[in-house]
Structures are given as C-alpha cells and as structure tokens.
C-alpha cells in the first residue's frame, strides 16, 4: 500500500521546518515500511525547499504551489496516515 504521511512541518515556535516533526514523520514511515507499505514523506521536501532557495537566489516555492503538489500526490496514494 502507498501511504502518504500527514503531519505538521512547522514547530511549536512556528518556524517552518521543524527537525523534530521531520523525525517523527520518518519514524512513522519506518514503522509502516517494516509492515510492507511504501511511504511518501512530504516532510523531506524541507531539504529540497531549503536547497532550492539557495539555488534560486532566494526564490521560495509558495504555499499554494506546495499544496497543489501535495494534493496531487495524495490522490495517488492508497492511504493517508
């Protein structure tokens, strides 16, 4: 089963890209992977986002662009956890 791992990316302080939340999402994905599922962990996009900002001289992908991407991925998944 293809599973989309859903959860917050921002931390308690409101900062985008909480390492704690990324770790939690990966832990959940690992547990599901051990049960034979394939997981999409959108939290890992944090690293793509940070590097893309550097490569694009500060240009940031907008919230709506990320939302559109996430919704298109969710449509292809069998479950959301």
TIVEXTI-685616 format. One record per atom (N, C-alpha, C): residue number from 1; residue in one letter; chain; atom name; y, x, z. Coordinates in Angstrom, 1 decimal. Each point is the difference from the previous one (the first is absolute). Last residue first. Layout:
+--------+-------+------+------+--------+--------+--------+
! drengu ! marba ! nuza ! firo !      v !      u !      w !
+--------+-------+------+------+--------+--------+--------+
!    NUM !     a !    A !   CA !      Y !      X !      Z !
...
+--------+-------+------+------+--------+--------+--------+
REM end
This chain:
+--------+-------+------+------+--------+--------+--------+
! drengu ! marba ! nuza ! firo !      v !      u !      w !
+--------+-------+------+------+--------+--------+--------+
!     81 !     x !    A !    N !    8.6 !   -1.8 !    6.5 !
!     81 !     x !    A !   CA !   -0.4 !    0.2 !    1.4 !
!     81 !     x !    A !    C !    1.3 !    0.5 !    0.8 !
!     80 !     x !    A !    N !   -1.8 !   -2.7 !   -4.9 !
!     80 !     x !    A !   CA !    1.2 !    0.7 !    0.7 !
!     80 !     x !    A !    C !   -0.4 !    0.1 !    1.5 !
!     79 !     x !    A !    N !   -3.1 !   -0.6 !   -5.0 !
!     79 !     x !    A !   CA !    0.4 !   -0.4 !    1.4 !
!     79 !     x !    A !    C !    1.3 !    0.8 !    0.4 !
!     78 !     x !    A !    N !   -1.9 !    0.3 !   -4.4 !
!     78 !     x !    A !   CA !   -0.8 !   -1.0 !    0.5 !
!     78 !     x !    A !    C !    0.4 !   -0.6 !    1.4 !
!     77 !     x !    A !    N !    3.3 !    2.3 !   -4.0 !
!     77 !     x !    A !   CA !   -0.9 !    0.3 !    1.2 !
!     77 !     x !    A !    C !   -0.8 !   -1.2 !    0.3 !
!     76 !     x !    A !    N !    3.6 !    0.2 !   -3.3 !
!     76 !     x !    A !   CA !   -1.3 !    0.6 !   -0.5 !
!     76 !     x !    A !    C !   -1.0 !    0.3 !    1.1 !
!     75 !     x !    A !    N !    4.4 !   -1.7 !    0.8 !
!     75 !     x !    A !   CA !   -0.6 !   -1.0 !   -0.9 !
!     75 !     x !    A !    C !   -1.4 !    0.5 !   -0.4 !
!     74 !     x !    A !    N !    2.9 !    2.9 !    2.5 !
!     74 !     x !    A !   CA !   -0.7 !   -1.0 !    0.8 !
!     74 !     x !    A !    C !   -0.7 !   -1.0 !   -0.8 !
!     73 !     x !    A !    N !    2.8 !    3.1 !   -2.2 !
!     73 !     x !    A !   CA !   -1.3 !    0.6 !    0.5 !
!     73 !     x !    A !    C !   -0.8 !   -1.0 !    0.8 !
!     72 !     x !    A !    N !    4.3 !   -1.3 !   -1.5 !
!     72 !     x !    A !   CA !   -0.9 !    0.2 !   -1.2 !
!     72 !     x !    A !    C !   -1.4 !    0.6 !    0.4 !
!     71 !     x !    A !    N !    3.4 !   -0.4 !    3.3 !
!     71 !     x !    A !   CA !   -0.5 !   -1.3 !   -0.4 !
!     71 !     x !    A !    C !   -1.0 !    0.0 !   -1.2 !
!     70 !     x !    A !    N !    2.4 !    4.0 !    1.4 !
!     70 !     x !    A !   CA !   -1.0 !   -0.4 !    1.0 !
!     70 !     x !    A !    C !   -0.7 !   -1.4 !   -0.4 !
!     69 !     x !    A !    N !    3.6 !    1.6 !   -2.7 !
!     69 !     x !    A !   CA !   -1.2 !    0.8 !   -0.2 !
!     69 !     x !    A !    C !   -1.1 !   -0.4 !    1.0 !
!     68 !     x !    A !    N !    4.2 !   -2.1 !    0.4 !
!     68 !     x !    A !   CA !   -0.7 !   -0.4 !   -1.3 !
!     68 !     x !    A !    C !   -1.3 !    0.8 !   -0.2 !
!     67 !     x !    A !    N !    2.7 !    1.2 !    3.7 !
!     67 !     x !    A !   CA !   -0.6 !   -1.3 !    0.2 !
!     67 !     x !    A !    C !   -0.7 !   -0.5 !   -1.3 !
!     66 !     x !    A !    N !    2.5 !    4.0 !   -0.2 !
!     66 !     x !    A !   CA !   -1.2 !    0.2 !    0.8 !
!     66 !     x !    A !    C !   -0.7 !   -1.3 !    0.2 !
!     65 !     x !    A !    N !    4.1 !   -0.3 !   -2.2 !
!     65 !     x !    A !   CA !   -0.9 !    0.7 !   -0.8 !
!     65 !     x !    A !    C !   -1.4 !    0.3 !    0.7 !
!     64 !     x !    A !    N !    3.6 !   -1.9 !    2.5 !
!     64 !     x !    A !   CA !   -0.6 !   -1.0 !   -1.0 !
!     64 !     x !    A !    C !   -1.0 !    0.7 !   -1.0 !
!     63 !     x !    A !    N !    2.5 !    2.7 !    3.1 !
!     63 !     x !    A !   CA !   -1.0 !   -0.8 !    0.7 !
!     63 !     x !    A !    C !   -0.7 !   -1.0 !   -1.0 !
!     62 !     x !    A !    N !    1.8 !    4.4 !   -2.3 !
!     62 !     x !    A !   CA !    0.6 !   -1.1 !    0.8 !
!     62 !     x !    A !    C !   -1.1 !   -0.7 !    0.7 !
!     61 !     x !    A !    N !    0.3 !    5.3 !   -1.4 !
!     61 !     x !    A !   CA !   -0.6 !   -1.3 !   -0.5 !
!     61 !     x !    A !    C !    0.4 !   -1.1 !    1.0 !
!     60 !     x !    A !    N !    3.0 !    4.4 !   -0.5 !
!     60 !     x !    A !   CA !   -1.0 !   -0.6 !    0.7 !
!     60 !     x !    A !    C !   -0.5 !   -1.2 !   -0.7 !
!     59 !     x !    A !    N !    2.8 !    4.9 !   -1.0 !
!     59 !     x !    A !   CA !   -0.2 !   -1.4 !   -0.4 !
!     59 !     x !    A !    C !   -1.2 !   -0.5 !    0.8 !
!     58 !     x !    A !    N !    1.6 !    4.6 !    0.3 !
!     58 !     x !    A !   CA !    0.5 !   -1.0 !    1.0 !
!     58 !     x !    A !    C !   -0.3 !   -1.4 !   -0.4 !
!     57 !     x !    A !    N !   -1.2 !    3.8 !   -2.9 !
!     57 !     x !    A !   CA !    1.4 !    0.2 !    0.5 !
!     57 !     x !    A !    C !    0.5 !   -1.1 !    0.9 !
!     56 !     x !    A !    N !   -4.5 !    0.5 !   -1.9 !
!     56 !     x !    A !   CA !    0.9 !   -0.8 !   -0.7 !
!     56 !     x !    A !    C !    1.4 !    0.1 !    0.6 !
!     55 !     x !    A !    N !   -3.8 !    2.3 !    1.9 !
!     55 !     x !    A !   CA !   -0.1 !    0.3 !   -1.5 !
!     55 !     x !    A !    C !    1.1 !   -0.8 !   -0.8 !
!     54 !     x !    A !    N !   -0.4 !   -0.7 !    4.8 !
!     54 !     x !    A !   CA !    0.4 !    1.4 !   -0.3 !
!     54 !     x !    A !    C !    0.0 !    0.3 !   -1.5 !
!     53 !     x !    A !    N !   -1.5 !   -4.2 !    1.3 !
!     53 !     x !    A !   CA !    1.4 !    0.1 !    0.3 !
!     53 !     x !    A !    C !    0.5 !    1.4 !   -0.3 !
!     52 !     x !    A !    N !   -4.6 !   -0.9 !   -0.3 !
!     52 !     x !    A !   CA !    0.7 !   -0.5 !   -1.1 !
!     52 !     x !    A !    C !    1.6 !    0.1 !    0.2 !
!     51 !     x !    A !    N !   -3.0 !    1.2 !    3.5 !
!     51 !     x !    A !   CA !    0.1 !    1.0 !   -1.0 !
!     51 !     x !    A !    C !    0.7 !   -0.5 !   -1.3 !
!     50 !     x !    A !    N !   -0.6 !   -3.0 !    3.6 !
!     50 !     x !    A !   CA !    0.8 !    1.1 !    0.5 !
!     50 !     x !    A !    C !    0.1 !    1.1 !   -1.1 !
!     49 !     x !    A !    N !   -2.8 !   -3.8 !   -0.9 !
!     49 !     x !    A !   CA !    1.4 !   -0.4 !    0.1 !
!     49 !     x !    A !    C !    0.9 !    1.2 !    0.4 !
!     48 !     x !    A !    N !   -4.7 !    0.6 !    0.0 !
!     48 !     x !    A !   CA !    0.5 !   -0.2 !   -1.3 !
!     48 !     x !    A !    C !    1.5 !   -0.2 !    0.0 !
!     47 !     x !    A !    N !   -2.1 !   -0.2 !    4.1 !
!     47 !     x !    A !   CA !    0.1 !    1.4 !   -0.5 !
!     47 !     x !    A !    C !    0.5 !    0.1 !   -1.5 !
!     46 !     x !    A !    N !   -0.8 !   -4.2 !    2.0 !
!     46 !     x !    A !   CA !    1.1 !    0.6 !    0.7 !
!     46 !     x !    A !    C !    0.2 !    1.4 !   -0.5 !
!     45 !     x !    A !    N !   -3.6 !   -2.8 !   -1.2 !
!     45 !     x !    A !   CA !    1.1 !    0.0 !   -0.9 !
!     45 !     x !    A !    C !    1.2 !    0.7 !    0.6 !
!     44 !     x !    A !    N !   -4.0 !   -1.1 !    2.4 !
!     44 !     x !    A !   CA !    0.0 !    1.3 !   -0.5 !
!     44 !     x !    A !    C !    1.1 !    0.2 !   -1.1 !
!     43 !     x !    A !    N !   -0.9 !   -4.2 !    2.1 !
!     43 !     x !    A !   CA !    0.7 !    0.9 !    0.9 !
!     43 !     x !    A !    C !    0.1 !    1.4 !   -0.6 !
!     42 !     x !    A !    N !   -2.7 !   -3.5 !   -1.9 !
!     42 !     x !    A !   CA !    1.3 !    0.1 !   -0.5 !
!     42 !     x !    A !    C !    0.9 !    0.9 !    0.8 !
!     41 !     x !    A !    N !   -5.3 !   -0.4 !   -0.9 !
!     41 !     x !    A !   CA !    0.9 !    0.2 !    1.2 !
!     41 !     x !    A !    C !    1.4 !    0.2 !   -0.5 !
!     40 !     x !    A !    N !   -5.1 !   -2.1 !   -1.6 !
!     40 !     x !    A !   CA !    1.3 !    0.4 !   -0.5 !
!     40 !     x !    A !    C !    0.9 !    0.1 !    1.2 !
!     39 !     x !    A !    N !   -5.7 !    0.3 !   -0.4 !
!     39 !     x !    A !   CA !    1.3 !   -0.4 !    0.6 !
!     39 !     x !    A !    C !    1.2 !    0.5 !   -0.8 !
!     38 !     x !    A !    N !   -5.7 !   -1.4 !   -0.1 !
!     38 !     x !    A !   CA !    1.0 !    0.9 !   -0.6 !
!     38 !     x !    A !    C !    1.4 !   -0.5 !    0.4 !
!     37 !     x !    A !    N !   -5.2 !   -0.5 !    2.5 !
!     37 !     x !    A !   CA !    1.2 !   -0.6 !   -0.7 !
!     37 !     x !    A !    C !    0.8 !    1.1 !   -0.6 !
!     36 !     x !    A !    N !   -4.0 !    0.4 !    3.0 !
!     36 !     x !    A !   CA !   -0.2 !   -0.1 !   -1.4 !
!     36 !     x !    A !    C !    1.1 !   -0.7 !   -0.9 !
!     35 !     x !    A !    N !   -0.3 !    1.4 !    4.8 !
!     35 !     x !    A !   CA !   -0.8 !   -1.2 !   -0.1 !
!     35 !     x !    A !    C !   -0.2 !   -0.3 !   -1.5 !
!     34 !     x !    A !    N !    2.7 !    3.6 !    1.3 !
!     34 !     x !    A !   CA !   -1.3 !    0.3 !    0.6 !
!     34 !     x !    A !    C !   -1.0 !   -1.2 !   -0.1 !
!     33 !     x !    A !    N !    4.6 !   -0.5 !   -1.3 !
!     33 !     x !    A !   CA !   -0.7 !    0.8 !   -1.0 !
!     33 !     x !    A !    C !   -1.4 !    0.4 !    0.5 !
!     32 !     x !    A !    N !    2.9 !   -2.3 !    3.0 !
!     32 !     x !    A !   CA !   -0.5 !   -0.9 !   -1.1 !
!     32 !     x !    A !    C !   -0.8 !    0.8 !   -1.1 !
!     31 !     x !    A !    N !    2.1 !    2.5 !    3.5 !
!     31 !     x !    A !   CA !   -1.1 !   -0.9 !    0.6 !
!     31 !     x !    A !    C !   -0.6 !   -0.9 !   -1.1 !
!     30 !     x !    A !    N !    3.7 !    2.7 !   -1.3 !
!     30 !     x !    A !   CA !   -1.2 !    0.8 !    0.2 !
!     30 !     x !    A !    C !   -1.2 !   -0.9 !    0.6 !
!     29 !     x !    A !    N !    4.3 !   -2.0 !   -0.5 !
!     29 !     x !    A !   CA !   -0.6 !    0.3 !   -1.3 !
!     29 !     x !    A !    C !   -1.3 !    0.8 !    0.2 !
!     28 !     x !    A !    N !    2.6 !   -0.6 !    3.8 !
!     28 !     x !    A !   CA !   -0.6 !   -1.3 !   -0.4 !
!     28 !     x !    A !    C !   -0.7 !    0.2 !   -1.3 !
!     27 !     x !    A !    N !    2.5 !    3.7 !    1.4 !
!     27 !     x !    A !   CA !   -1.2 !   -0.2 !    0.9 !
!     27 !     x !    A !    C !   -0.7 !   -1.3 !   -0.3 !
!     26 !     x !    A !    N !    4.0 !    0.9 !   -2.3 !
!     26 !     x !    A !   CA !   -1.1 !    0.9 !   -0.5 !
!     26 !     x !    A !    C !   -1.2 !   -0.2 !    0.9 !
!     25 !     x !    A !    N !    3.9 !   -2.3 !    1.3 !
!     25 !     x !    A !   CA !   -0.6 !   -0.5 !   -1.3 !
!     25 !     x !    A !    C !   -1.1 !    0.8 !   -0.5 !
!     24 !     x !    A !    N !    2.3 !    1.6 !    3.8 !
!     24 !     x !    A !   CA !   -0.8 !   -1.2 !    0.3 !
!     24 !     x !    A !    C !   -0.6 !   -0.6 !   -1.2 !
!     23 !     x !    A !    N !    2.9 !    3.7 !   -0.6 !
!     23 !     x !    A !   CA !   -1.3 !    0.4 !    0.6 !
!     23 !     x !    A !    C !   -0.8 !   -1.2 !    0.3 !
!     22 !     x !    A !    N !    4.3 !   -0.8 !   -1.6 !
!     22 !     x !    A !   CA !   -0.8 !    0.6 !   -1.1 !
!     22 !     x !    A !    C !   -1.4 !    0.3 !    0.6 !
!     21 !     x !    A !    N !    3.2 !   -1.3 !    3.1 !
!     21 !     x !    A !   CA !   -0.5 !   -1.1 !   -0.8 !
!     21 !     x !    A !    C !   -0.8 !    0.4 !   -1.1 !
!     20 !     x !    A !    N !    2.1 !    3.4 !    2.5 !
!     20 !     x !    A !   CA !   -1.0 !   -0.7 !    0.9 !
!     20 !     x !    A !    C !   -0.6 !   -1.2 !   -0.8 !
!     19 !     x !    A !    N !    3.5 !    2.5 !   -1.9 !
!     19 !     x !    A !   CA !   -1.3 !    0.7 !   -0.1 !
!     19 !     x !    A !    C !   -1.0 !   -0.7 !    0.8 !
!     18 !     x !    A !    N !    4.3 !   -2.4 !   -2.2 !
!     18 !     x !    A !   CA !   -0.5 !    0.4 !    1.3 !
!     18 !     x !    A !    C !   -1.4 !    0.7 !   -0.2 !
!     17 !     x !    A !    N !    3.8 !   -1.7 !   -3.2 !
!     17 !     x !    A !   CA !   -1.0 !    1.0 !   -0.1 !
!     17 !     x !    A !    C !   -0.5 !    0.5 !    1.4 !
!     16 !     x !    A !    N !    4.8 !   -2.2 !   -0.2 !
!     16 !     x !    A !   CA !   -1.0 !   -0.2 !   -1.1 !
!     16 !     x !    A !    C !   -1.0 !    1.2 !    0.1 !
!     15 !     x !    A !    N !    2.8 !   -1.9 !    4.2 !
!     15 !     x !    A !   CA !    0.0 !    1.0 !   -1.0 !
!     15 !     x !    A !    C !   -1.2 !   -0.3 !   -1.0 !
!     14 !     x !    A !    N !    1.0 !   -2.5 !    4.1 !
!     14 !     x !    A !   CA !    0.6 !   -0.5 !   -1.3 !
!     14 !     x !    A !    C !    0.0 !    1.0 !   -1.1 !
!     13 !     x !    A !    N !   -1.8 !    0.3 !    4.6 !
!     13 !     x !    A !   CA !    1.4 !    0.3 !    0.0 !
!     13 !     x !    A !    C !    0.6 !   -0.4 !   -1.3 !
!     12 !     x !    A !    N !   -4.6 !   -0.5 !    0.8 !
!     12 !     x !    A !   CA !    0.7 !   -0.8 !    1.0 !
!     12 !     x !    A !    C !    1.5 !    0.2 !    0.0 !
!     11 !     x !    A !    N !   -2.4 !    1.1 !   -4.6 !
!     11 !     x !    A !   CA !   -0.4 !    0.2 !    1.4 !
!     11 !     x !    A !    C !    0.8 !   -0.9 !    0.9 !
!     10 !     x !    A !    N !   -1.6 !   -0.7 !   -5.3 !
!     10 !     x !    A !   CA !    1.1 !    0.4 !    0.9 !
!     10 !     x !    A !    C !   -0.5 !    0.1 !    1.4 !
!      9 !     x !    A !    N !   -2.9 !   -1.7 !   -3.2 !
!      9 !     x !    A !   CA !    0.2 !    1.5 !   -0.3 !
!      9 !     x !    A !    C !    1.1 !    0.5 !    0.9 !
!      8 !     x !    A !    N !   -3.8 !   -4.3 !    0.5 !
!      8 !     x !    A !   CA !    1.4 !    0.5 !   -0.1 !
!      8 !     x !    A !    C !    0.0 !    1.5 !   -0.3 !
!      7 !     x !    A !    N !   -4.1 !   -3.0 !   -1.8 !
!      7 !     x !    A !   CA !    0.6 !    0.3 !    1.3 !
!      7 !     x !    A !    C !    1.4 !    0.6 !   -0.2 !
!      6 !     x !    A !    N !   -5.0 !   -1.2 !   -2.8 !
!      6 !     x !    A !   CA !    1.3 !   -0.5 !    0.2 !
!      6 !     x !    A !    C !    0.5 !    0.4 !    1.4 !
!      5 !     x !    A !    N !   -3.8 !    1.4 !   -4.0 !
!      5 !     x !    A !   CA !    0.3 !    0.2 !    1.4 !
!      5 !     x !    A !    C !    1.5 !   -0.4 !    0.2 !
!      4 !     x !    A !    N !   -3.9 !   -1.4 !   -3.8 !
!      4 !     x !    A !   CA !    1.4 !    0.4 !    0.2 !
!      4 !     x !    A !    C !    0.3 !    0.1 !    1.5 !
!      3 !     x !    A !    N !   -4.9 !    0.2 !   -2.8 !
!      3 !     x !    A !   CA !    0.8 !   -0.6 !    1.1 !
!      3 !     x !    A !    C !    1.4 !    0.7 !    0.0 !
!      2 !     x !    A !    N !   -4.9 !   -1.0 !   -3.1 !
!      2 !     x !    A !   CA !    1.3 !    0.7 !    0.0 !
!      2 !     x !    A !    C !    1.0 !   -0.6 !    1.0 !
!      1 !     x !    A !    N !   -5.7 !    0.2 !   -0.2 !
!      1 !     x !    A !   CA !    1.2 !   -0.8 !    0.0 !
!      1 !     x !    A !    C !    1.2 !    0.9 !    0.0 !
+--------+-------+------+------+--------+--------+--------+
REM end
